[in-house]
């Protein structure tokens, strides 16, 4: 921050303290508080992936429910907003019902409670006034987020390129029919792109969770430094596992198809040979 920017920020801040009345809610957090190790680890825990398919379902559901809650919150009265903010149990029940209705496999209670906590925090954040110094911290935090997003997308692109190279040059796929092979790759591209887009939504949710904590820019920097450092380790195993499943499935299908065609050809050859003998 330049001297000029610091000066005007301080001038604005002191005027804000002198002339703007303090509007708080009973749960409002202090602004500009460094994050503890426990808080940072909780933020980073959203990157823990045990089962990628279940994880993607969780992130999609969390993202969708958060968007719906935000729209609903904007269209209700202040009184109803306050009631909603004080009835977490009702929200949990709604989330549980929606999960059972919309997902083939309902989410675990751990995931449901995580989503409920996130939505409540997000609604509080929307309902609370923004302090000037926190706006500055958030602006700097956004720059760390953008830097991480650029790095993440480069790594995602590299993962795609490595998979494509393997698909094109793998000895196990070289004898596949080119058109069949191309169609299979297109299916994989759609599937894997959906995974990557969901992970991008997850990062958007994570950034909002940082804002919920009203922390300083240095703590935000620490979170994104950890994310950047651990990104490859976070995604390497899940990505390889999914690609290897796709690769093996494709090999099995191609093998079954070629064996079926070979069997059909063999039967036709036998019939032709049988007919030839009968004519003789």
C-alpha positions as CSV (number, residue, x, y, z in Angstrom):
1,X,0.0,0.0,0.0
2,X,1.5,3.3,-1.0
3,X,1.9,6.3,1.4
4,X,-0.8,8.2,-0.4
5,X,-3.2,5.3,-0.2
6,X,-2.4,4.7,3.4
7,X,-3.0,8.4,4.2
8,X,-6.4,8.5,2.6
9,X,-7.4,5.2,4.1
10,X,-6.6,6.5,7.6
11,X,-8.4,9.8,7.0
12,X,-11.5,7.9,5.7
13,X,-11.3,5.4,8.6
14,X,-11.1,8.1,11.4
15,X,-14.0,10.0,9.8
16,X,-15.9,6.7,9.7
17,X,-15.4,6.1,13.4
18,X,-16.4,9.7,14.3
19,X,-19.5,10.1,12.2
20,X,-20.9,6.6,11.4
21,X,-23.0,4.9,14.1
22,X,-22.0,1.4,14.9
23,X,-24.5,-1.2,13.7
24,X,-23.9,-4.7,15.0
25,X,-25.7,-8.0,15.3
26,X,-25.3,-10.2,18.4
27,X,-22.9,-12.5,16.6
28,X,-20.8,-10.0,14.7
29,X,-17.1,-10.9,14.7
30,X,-14.4,-8.4,15.3
31,X,-12.8,-7.1,12.1
32,X,-9.1,-7.5,11.3
33,X,-8.3,-10.4,13.6
34,X,-5.5,-12.9,12.6
35,X,-6.7,-16.5,12.0
36,X,-5.6,-19.1,14.5
37,X,-4.0,-22.4,13.2
38,X,-7.2,-24.1,14.1
39,X,-9.3,-21.7,11.9
40,X,-6.8,-22.1,9.0
41,X,-6.9,-25.9,9.2
42,X,-10.7,-25.8,9.2
43,X,-10.7,-23.7,6.1
44,X,-8.3,-26.0,4.4
45,X,-10.2,-29.1,5.4
46,X,-12.6,-28.5,2.5
47,X,-9.8,-29.8,0.3
48,X,-9.8,-33.2,2.0
49,X,-11.0,-35.7,-0.6
50,X,-11.6,-39.3,0.4
51,X,-14.1,-40.3,-2.3
52,X,-14.1,-38.0,-5.3
53,X,-17.6,-38.9,-6.5
54,X,-19.1,-38.2,-3.1
55,X,-17.0,-35.1,-2.7
56,X,-18.2,-33.6,-6.1
57,X,-21.8,-34.4,-5.1
58,X,-21.3,-32.5,-1.8
59,X,-19.7,-29.4,-3.5
60,X,-22.4,-29.2,-6.1
61,X,-25.2,-29.5,-3.5
62,X,-23.5,-26.9,-1.2
63,X,-23.0,-24.5,-4.1
64,X,-26.6,-24.8,-5.3
65,X,-28.2,-24.5,-1.8
66,X,-26.1,-21.5,-1.0
67,X,-27.2,-19.7,-4.1
68,X,-30.9,-20.5,-3.4
69,X,-30.6,-19.3,0.2
70,X,-29.0,-16.1,-0.9
71,X,-31.8,-15.3,-3.4
72,X,-34.4,-16.2,-0.8
73,X,-32.8,-14.0,1.8
74,X,-32.9,-11.0,-0.5
75,X,-36.6,-11.3,-1.0
76,X,-37.9,-11.5,2.6
77,X,-38.5,-9.0,5.3
78,X,-36.1,-8.0,8.0
79,X,-38.2,-9.8,10.6
80,X,-38.1,-13.0,8.6
81,X,-34.4,-12.7,8.0
82,X,-33.8,-12.6,11.8
83,X,-36.0,-15.6,12.3
84,X,-34.1,-17.5,9.6
85,X,-30.8,-16.6,11.1
86,X,-31.9,-18.0,14.5
87,X,-33.4,-21.3,13.2
88,X,-30.4,-23.5,12.2
89,X,-32.3,-26.7,13.0
90,X,-35.0,-25.8,10.5
91,X,-32.3,-25.1,7.9
92,X,-30.7,-28.5,8.6
93,X,-34.0,-30.3,8.1
94,X,-34.6,-28.5,4.8
95,X,-31.1,-29.4,3.6
96,X,-31.5,-33.0,4.7
97,X,-34.8,-33.3,2.8
98,X,-33.3,-31.8,-0.3
99,X,-30.3,-34.0,-0.2
100,X,-32.5,-37.1,0.1
101,X,-34.7,-35.9,-2.8
102,X,-32.1,-34.7,-5.2
103,X,-29.1,-37.0,-4.7
104,X,-28.9,-40.7,-5.5
105,X,-27.0,-41.2,-2.3
106,X,-28.0,-38.7,0.4
107,X,-25.1,-36.7,2.0
108,X,-23.8,-37.5,5.4
109,X,-24.8,-35.6,8.4
110,X,-21.3,-34.1,8.6
111,X,-21.8,-32.6,5.1
112,X,-25.3,-31.3,5.9
113,X,-24.1,-29.5,9.1
114,X,-21.2,-28.0,7.2
115,X,-23.5,-26.6,4.6
116,X,-25.9,-25.3,7.2
117,X,-23.1,-23.5,9.1
118,X,-21.8,-22.0,5.8
119,X,-25.3,-20.7,4.8
120,X,-25.9,-19.1,8.2
121,X,-22.5,-17.4,8.1
122,X,-23.1,-16.2,4.6
123,X,-26.5,-14.7,5.5
124,X,-25.0,-13.0,8.5
125,X,-22.3,-11.6,6.3
126,X,-24.9,-10.3,3.8
127,X,-26.9,-8.7,6.6
128,X,-24.1,-6.9,8.4
129,X,-22.6,-3.5,7.5
130,X,-19.1,-3.6,6.0
131,X,-16.4,-1.7,7.9
132,X,-13.9,0.3,5.8
133,X,-10.8,-1.4,7.1
134,X,-12.3,-4.8,6.4
135,X,-13.1,-3.8,2.8
136,X,-9.4,-3.0,2.3
137,X,-8.4,-6.3,3.8
138,X,-10.9,-8.1,1.5
139,X,-9.6,-6.3,-1.5
140,X,-6.1,-7.4,-0.8
141,X,-7.3,-10.9,-0.1
142,X,-9.0,-11.0,-3.5
143,X,-5.6,-10.4,-5.1
144,X,-4.2,-13.4,-3.4
145,X,-7.3,-15.4,-4.5
146,X,-6.8,-14.3,-8.1
147,X,-3.1,-15.3,-8.1
148,X,-4.0,-18.7,-6.7
149,X,-6.8,-19.2,-9.3
150,X,-4.3,-18.5,-12.1
151,X,-1.9,-21.1,-10.7
152,X,-4.7,-23.6,-10.1
153,X,-6.0,-23.3,-13.7
154,X,-2.5,-23.7,-15.1
155,X,-2.2,-27.0,-13.1
156,X,-5.6,-28.1,-14.2
157,X,-4.7,-27.4,-17.9
158,X,-1.4,-29.4,-17.4
159,X,-3.3,-32.3,-15.9
160,X,-5.6,-32.3,-19.0
161,X,-2.6,-32.2,-21.4
162,X,-0.9,-35.1,-19.6
163,X,-4.0,-37.2,-19.8
164,X,-4.5,-36.4,-23.5
165,X,-0.9,-37.3,-24.2
166,X,-1.2,-40.6,-22.3
167,X,-4.5,-41.4,-24.2
168,X,-2.9,-40.7,-27.5
169,X,0.4,-42.5,-27.0
170,X,-0.3,-45.3,-24.5
171,X,0.6,-48.7,-25.9
172,X,-2.7,-50.0,-24.6
173,X,-4.7,-47.6,-26.7
174,X,-2.7,-47.4,-29.9
175,X,-4.6,-50.2,-31.7
176,X,-8.0,-48.8,-31.0
177,X,-10.1,-47.6,-33.9
178,X,-9.3,-43.8,-34.3
179,X,-13.0,-42.7,-34.4
180,X,-14.0,-44.9,-31.5
181,X,-11.0,-43.6,-29.5
182,X,-11.9,-40.0,-30.3
183,X,-15.5,-40.5,-29.2
184,X,-14.3,-42.0,-25.9
185,X,-12.0,-39.1,-25.3
186,X,-14.8,-36.6,-25.9
187,X,-16.9,-38.4,-23.2
188,X,-13.9,-38.1,-20.8
189,X,-13.4,-34.4,-21.6
190,X,-17.0,-33.6,-20.6
191,X,-16.8,-35.7,-17.5
192,X,-13.5,-34.3,-16.3
193,X,-14.4,-30.7,-17.2
194,X,-17.4,-31.0,-14.9
195,X,-15.2,-32.1,-12.1
196,X,-12.8,-29.2,-12.6
197,X,-15.7,-26.7,-12.8
198,X,-17.1,-28.1,-9.5
199,X,-13.6,-27.7,-7.9
200,X,-13.6,-24.1,-9.1
201,X,-17.0,-23.6,-7.3
202,X,-15.4,-25.1,-4.2
203,X,-12.7,-22.5,-4.3
204,X,-15.3,-19.8,-4.6
205,X,-17.0,-21.2,-1.5
206,X,-13.7,-21.3,0.3
207,X,-12.9,-17.7,-0.4
208,X,-16.3,-16.7,0.9
209,X,-15.5,-18.7,4.1
210,X,-12.4,-16.6,4.5
211,X,-14.5,-13.4,4.2
212,X,-16.9,-14.7,6.8
213,X,-14.0,-14.7,9.4
214,X,-13.3,-11.0,8.8
215,X,-9.6,-11.6,9.0
216,X,-6.5,-9.6,8.0
217,X,-4.9,-9.8,4.6
218,X,-1.8,-11.6,6.0
219,X,-4.0,-14.5,7.2
220,X,-5.6,-14.6,3.8
221,X,-2.2,-14.8,2.2
222,X,-1.3,-17.7,4.5
223,X,-4.3,-19.6,3.5
224,X,-3.7,-19.2,-0.2
225,X,0.0,-20.0,0.2
226,X,-1.0,-23.3,1.8
227,X,-3.5,-24.0,-1.0
228,X,-0.9,-23.3,-3.7
229,X,1.8,-25.4,-1.9
230,X,-0.6,-28.4,-1.4
231,X,-2.5,-28.2,-4.7
232,X,-0.7,-31.0,-6.6
233,X,-0.7,-33.3,-3.6
234,X,-4.4,-32.6,-3.1
235,X,-5.5,-33.5,-6.6
236,X,-2.9,-35.9,-7.9
237,X,-4.3,-39.1,-6.4
238,X,-8.0,-38.4,-7.1
239,X,-7.3,-37.3,-10.7
240,X,-5.1,-40.3,-11.5
241,X,-7.6,-42.6,-10.0
242,X,-10.4,-41.2,-12.1
243,X,-8.3,-41.3,-15.3
244,X,-7.1,-44.8,-14.7
245,X,-10.7,-46.0,-14.2
246,X,-11.6,-44.3,-17.5
247,X,-8.5,-45.8,-19.2
248,X,-9.2,-49.4,-17.9
249,X,-12.9,-49.2,-18.7
250,X,-12.1,-48.1,-22.2
251,X,-9.6,-50.9,-22.7
252,X,-12.1,-53.4,-21.4
253,X,-14.8,-52.2,-23.7
254,X,-12.5,-52.1,-26.7
255,X,-11.2,-55.6,-25.9
256,X,-14.8,-56.9,-25.5
257,X,-15.8,-55.3,-28.8
258,X,-12.9,-56.6,-30.8
259,X,-13.4,-60.1,-29.3
260,X,-17.1,-59.9,-30.3
261,X,-16.3,-58.8,-33.8
262,X,-13.6,-61.5,-34.1
263,X,-16.1,-64.2,-32.9
264,X,-18.7,-62.9,-35.4
265,X,-16.1,-63.0,-38.2
266,X,-15.0,-66.5,-37.2
267,X,-18.7,-67.7,-37.3
268,X,-19.2,-66.1,-40.7
269,X,-16.0,-67.8,-42.0
270,X,-17.2,-71.1,-40.7
271,X,-20.6,-70.7,-42.4
272,X,-18.9,-69.7,-45.6
273,X,-16.5,-72.7,-45.4
274,X,-19.5,-75.0,-44.6
275,X,-21.4,-73.7,-47.6
276,X,-18.4,-74.2,-49.9
277,X,-18.1,-77.9,-48.8
278,X,-21.8,-78.5,-49.4
279,X,-21.5,-77.2,-53.0
280,X,-18.5,-79.5,-53.6
